[in-house]
Amino acid sequence: MPHRFSPEHWRILESDWRKRILPVEPLLERLRDLPRRDVAFDIGAGTGYFTVHLAKIFKRVYAVDVSLEMARILASKGLKNVGIIISERPPKIDFEVDFVLFADSLHEIECREEYADWCCEHARTLAVIDWKKDCEFGPPKNERIDEKIVRDLFDCFEFESIDAYECHFFLFGYNSKNSKKSVS
């Protein structure tokens, strides 16, 4: 089982330190160009560091996390357009998703292939922001996920690599398998 961030350290997720090493602005800049901003999913949402900002852009946001403790902290923020899903697996849905985010979470997920299939089926756009292998702090280095593995895993997306962070890689992609979901 992969390393999981402990809910007892939740304050790190909203600390000034994290805001310095992982500012939300580079992601928000990319999202401004999306033609549709109806539904977003934040997979591994934790306390809602990114969810709060997604809720300002999208009509509906679903925050998915495995931790009830993290979900409670997020729920306490009172975001009216955010639904919280506690699950280790991709949620069963029957609608298109304009955007899916994995921020500091993909390396913790056991069922990555299920999520990749789910994203290929439902998502128009996808962003993966995760720890670089060579950063001195963060999760155990042997459990971090490589950018190439992400590209191979989500092979239905055409990714652009965005150089925005010192300790994180940032991939932003458009679904290329289903033409009605592709965005020009």
Sequence and secondary structure as in RCSB ss.txt:
>XXXX:A:sequence
MPHRFSPEHWRILESDWRKRILPVEPLLERLRDLPRRDVAFDIGAGTGYFTVHLAKIFKRVYAVDVSLEMARILA
SKGLKNVGIIISERPPKIDFEVDFVLFADSLHEIECREEYADWCCEHARTLAVIDWKKDCEFGPPKNERIDEKIV
RDLFDCFEFESIDAYECHFFLFGYNSKNSKKSVS
>XXXX:A:secstr
      GGGGGGGGSHHHHHHS SHHHHHHHTT S  SEEEEET TTTTTHHHHHHHSSEEEEEES HHHHHHHH
TT  TTEEEEE SS     S EEEEEEES GGG S HHHHHHHHHHHEEEEEEEEE TT SSSS GGG   HHHH
HHHTTTEEEEE    SSEEEEEEEE SSTTT   
